[in-house]
Amino acid sequence: MNDHDELGTLLTASAPPAPDHAATTALSATLAREVVAADRGLQGRIRGLRRRHKVATAVTAAAIVLVPTGAFAAQHFLAQTGTYGNPANAPGLVDGSEYINACAKDFAAYVATLAPTDVPAPPGHRWADYAQQQARQYTSDGTCSPGMTGTVQETSLRVGMLSSASSDWGCALVRADEDHDRSAASTARAAMVDLDSEARRLSPQEGSVGTWDPDTFLRVSKDPKFVGCKR
């Protein structure tokens, strides 16, 4: 694995999701290098979150916990499999959240229920848009043919939305700082802290979440080469 691969993975993981906001669809290489320097171990986890559902057959039985039939019957979405990760058998790679079938017809509807609506979405964005983007990420390559099953853990879906929103809140912080708008800056900082705290709570591996510390994001944005938050 070389630096180019690491940066490509990070840029993909950090790109803001909303298609109507193309100006913020990719963070700069400067921002990616900051993350690489902070945690070299991020690359593997992010890559795993992106495509792990496509290799469901590689998940061993030891990493899955079956729930009782009654509990599974209480689920409301076809996308919910009723199986859960067993972190004791795959520490740092598997958590205890449910495995979700990305090929189920109600997968996108299920992802929408995971949006952290208790935290305000960044200006110009909606949690519904983040959920749609996250769902498309796992289905847009056309591999979900009839009868196909592909699994991704619930935690990965949640963290993906938190990461994308964190980047957009970072850009809101940059603009507030440029405008000397203390109120907007305070709001952005609070949202970024909340998103980062939740992502770290969910993720089984430190440094894998892709969310941002406000001061780190702001500091990197001041580099002349930074191009991640154009107005």
LODREN-151959 format. One record per residue (C-alpha): x, y, z. Coordinates in steps of 0.5 Angstrom, whole numbers, plus 2048, in hexadecimal, padded with zeros to 3 digits. Example, Ala and Ser with C-alpha at 12.3 -4.5 7.8 and 13.67 -1.06 7.14 Angstrom:
! LODREN-151959
MITOR,east,north,up
MITOR,819,7F7,810 $
MITOR,81B,7FE,80E $
***
This chain:
! LODREN-151959
MITOR,east,north,up
MITOR,800,800,800 $
MITOR,803,807,7FE $
MITOR,801,80E,800 $
MITOR,7FD,80F,7F9 $
MITOR,7F9,809,7FB $
MITOR,7F8,80C,802 $
MITOR,7F6,813,800 $
MITOR,7F1,810,7FB $
MITOR,7ED,80C,800 $
MITOR,7ED,812,805 $
MITOR,7EB,817,7FF $
MITOR,7E5,812,7FE $
MITOR,7E3,811,805 $
MITOR,7E3,818,806 $
MITOR,7DF,81B,800 $
MITOR,7D9,81F,802 $
MITOR,7D3,81B,7FF $
MITOR,7CE,820,7FD $
MITOR,7CE,820,7F5 $
MITOR,7CB,827,7F5 $
MITOR,7D1,82A,7F9 $
MITOR,7D7,828,7F4 $
MITOR,7DB,82D,7F7 $
MITOR,7DC,829,7FD $
MITOR,7DD,822,7FA $
MITOR,7E4,821,7FB $
MITOR,7E9,823,801 $
MITOR,7F0,825,7FE $
MITOR,7F6,821,7FF $
MITOR,7F8,825,804 $
MITOR,7F3,823,808 $
MITOR,7F4,81C,807 $
MITOR,7FB,81C,809 $
MITOR,7F9,81F,80F $
MITOR,7F5,819,811 $
MITOR,7FA,814,80E $
MITOR,7FF,818,813 $
MITOR,7FB,817,819 $
MITOR,7F9,810,818 $
MITOR,7FC,80B,813 $
MITOR,7F7,806,815 $
MITOR,7F1,809,812 $
MITOR,7F2,807,80B $
MITOR,7F0,7FF,80C $
MITOR,7EA,801,810 $
MITOR,7E7,806,80B $
MITOR,7E8,801,806 $
MITOR,7E5,7FC,809 $
MITOR,7DF,800,80B $
MITOR,7DE,801,803 $
MITOR,7DE,7FA,800 $
MITOR,7DD,7F5,806 $
MITOR,7D6,7F4,804 $
MITOR,7D8,7F1,7FE $
MITOR,7DC,7EC,801 $
MITOR,7D7,7E9,805 $
MITOR,7D9,7E2,804 $
MITOR,7E0,7E3,807 $
MITOR,7DD,7E5,80E $
MITOR,7DE,7DF,812 $
MITOR,7D9,7DC,817 $
MITOR,7DD,7DE,81D $
MITOR,7DC,7E5,81C $
MITOR,7D4,7E5,81B $
MITOR,7CF,7E4,821 $
MITOR,7C8,7E1,81F $
MITOR,7C3,7E4,823 $
MITOR,7BC,7E1,825 $
MITOR,7B7,7E0,820 $
MITOR,7B2,7E4,824 $
MITOR,7B7,7EA,824 $
MITOR,7B8,7E9,81D $
MITOR,7B1,7E9,81B $
MITOR,7B0,7F0,81F $
MITOR,7B4,7F3,81A $
MITOR,7B0,7F8,815 $
MITOR,7B5,7F8,80F $
MITOR,7B7,7F2,80A $
MITOR,7BE,7F5,80A $
MITOR,7BF,7F3,811 $
MITOR,7C2,7EC,811 $
MITOR,7C1,7EB,819 $
MITOR,7C9,7E9,819 $
MITOR,7CD,7ED,81D $
MITOR,7D5,7EE,81D $
MITOR,7D9,7EA,823 $
MITOR,7DF,7EF,825 $
MITOR,7E2,7EA,829 $
MITOR,7E4,7E6,823 $
MITOR,7E6,7EC,81F $
MITOR,7E9,7F1,823 $
MITOR,7E9,7F8,81F $
MITOR,7E6,7F5,819 $
MITOR,7DF,7F3,81B $
MITOR,7DA,7F7,820 $
MITOR,7D4,7F4,824 $
MITOR,7CF,7F8,81F $
MITOR,7CB,7F4,81A $
MITOR,7CC,7F2,813 $
MITOR,7C8,7F5,80E $
MITOR,7C6,7F3,807 $
MITOR,7C8,7F8,802 $
MITOR,7C5,7F5,7FD $
MITOR,7BE,7F5,800 $
MITOR,7B8,7F9,7FD $
MITOR,7B7,7FD,803 $
MITOR,7BF,7FE,804 $
MITOR,7BF,806,803 $
MITOR,7B9,806,807 $
MITOR,7BC,803,80D $
MITOR,7C2,807,80C $
MITOR,7BE,80D,80D $
MITOR,7BC,80B,814 $
MITOR,7C3,80B,816 $
MITOR,7C4,813,815 $
MITOR,7C7,816,81B $
MITOR,7C1,81B,81B $
MITOR,7C2,81E,822 $
MITOR,7C8,821,81F $
MITOR,7C7,827,81A $
MITOR,7C9,826,813 $
MITOR,7CE,82B,810 $
MITOR,7CB,831,80C $
MITOR,7C8,82F,805 $
MITOR,7C8,828,807 $
MITOR,7C3,823,80A $
MITOR,7C4,81C,80D $
MITOR,7BF,819,808 $
MITOR,7C4,81B,803 $
MITOR,7CA,818,807 $
MITOR,7C6,811,808 $
MITOR,7C4,811,800 $
MITOR,7CC,812,7FF $
MITOR,7CE,80D,804 $
MITOR,7C9,808,801 $
MITOR,7CB,809,7FA $
MITOR,7D2,808,7FC $
MITOR,7D1,800,7FD $
MITOR,7CC,7FF,7F7 $
MITOR,7CE,804,7F1 $
MITOR,7D3,7FF,7EE $
MITOR,7CE,7FA,7EC $
MITOR,7D0,7F4,7F0 $
MITOR,7C9,7F3,7F3 $
MITOR,7C6,7EF,7EE $
MITOR,7BF,7EB,7F0 $
MITOR,7C0,7E6,7F5 $
MITOR,7C7,7E9,7F7 $
MITOR,7C9,7EB,7FE $
MITOR,7CE,7EF,801 $
MITOR,7CF,7F1,808 $
MITOR,7D2,7F7,80B $
MITOR,7D2,7F9,813 $
MITOR,7CD,7FE,815 $
MITOR,7D3,802,819 $
MITOR,7D6,803,812 $
MITOR,7D0,806,80F $
MITOR,7D0,80A,815 $
MITOR,7D7,80C,815 $
MITOR,7D7,80E,80E $
MITOR,7D1,813,80F $
MITOR,7D5,816,815 $
MITOR,7DB,817,811 $
MITOR,7D8,81A,80B $
MITOR,7D4,81F,80F $
MITOR,7DA,821,813 $
MITOR,7DE,823,80D $
MITOR,7D8,827,80B $
MITOR,7D8,82A,812 $
MITOR,7DF,82C,811 $
MITOR,7DE,830,80B $
MITOR,7D9,833,80F $
MITOR,7DE,835,814 $
MITOR,7E3,837,80F $
MITOR,7DE,83C,80C $
MITOR,7DC,83F,813 $
MITOR,7E3,840,815 $
MITOR,7E4,844,80E $
MITOR,7DE,848,80F $
MITOR,7E0,849,817 $
MITOR,7D9,846,819 $
MITOR,7DA,844,820 $
MITOR,7D3,841,820 $
MITOR,7D3,83D,81A $
MITOR,7DA,83A,81C $
MITOR,7D8,838,823 $
MITOR,7D2,834,820 $
MITOR,7D7,831,81B $
MITOR,7DC,82F,820 $
MITOR,7D6,82C,825 $
MITOR,7D4,828,81F $
MITOR,7DB,825,81D $
MITOR,7DC,823,825 $
MITOR,7D5,820,825 $
MITOR,7D6,81C,81F $
MITOR,7DE,81A,820 $
MITOR,7DC,818,827 $
MITOR,7D6,813,825 $
MITOR,7DA,810,81F $
MITOR,7E0,80F,824 $
MITOR,7DB,80B,829 $
MITOR,7D8,807,823 $
MITOR,7DF,805,820 $
MITOR,7E2,7FF,822 $
MITOR,7E9,802,820 $
MITOR,7EC,808,822 $
MITOR,7EE,80D,81C $
MITOR,7E9,80A,817 $
MITOR,7E3,80E,818 $
MITOR,7E5,814,813 $
MITOR,7E2,819,817 $
MITOR,7E5,820,818 $
MITOR,7E8,824,81E $
MITOR,7E6,82B,81D $
MITOR,7ED,82E,81E $
MITOR,7F0,829,81A $
MITOR,7EB,82A,814 $
MITOR,7EC,832,815 $
MITOR,7F4,832,815 $
MITOR,7F4,82D,80F $
MITOR,7EF,832,80B $
MITOR,7F4,838,80C $
MITOR,7FA,834,808 $
MITOR,7FA,838,801 $
MITOR,7F9,831,7FD $
MITOR,7F3,82F,801 $
MITOR,7ED,82F,7FC $
MITOR,7E8,82B,800 $
MITOR,7E3,831,802 $
MITOR,7E2,835,7FC $
MITOR,7DC,83A,7FC $
***
